Amino acid sequence: MGKFVVKTRKDGEFQFNLKAGNGQVILNSEGYKTKANCLNGIESVKRNAQDNDKFERKTSTNGKHYFNLKATNGQVIGTSEMYESASGMENGIESVKSNAPDATIEDLD
C-alpha cells in the first residue's frame, strides 16, 4: 500500500511525496506555506487520481517523459519523476491511480 510522506523543505515550506508500496517515489508536490495546505494537497491527489483526464502527459527537452496531476481548477498538485519511455510514464500513472486513494500519511515534520 502506498503512503504520502510529509516533510519540511530547507526553505521552510511543506512538501509531500507519494510513495508506492515498494518505497519508490511516484509523485512529488510543490512547496506549501502551511502544513494545512499541504494536507489539502494530499486530499486533492486522492480525489483526482482516479480521473485519467487529470493526468497531463509531458516530454521534457531531453526527451524523457513525465506527468503532472492537476486539480479540478487546473492547478498542478503533483509531478512525477522522469521516465525513459512513454510506457514507463503510463506505468507511473497507473501506480498513482492504484496507490493514492487509500494511501496513509506519514508526517516527518
Secondary structure by P-SEA (a helix, b strand, c coil): cbbbbbbbccccbbbbbbbcccccccbbbcccccaaaaaaaaaaaaaccccccccccccccccccbbbbbcccccccccccccccaaaaaaaaaaaaacccbbbbbbcc
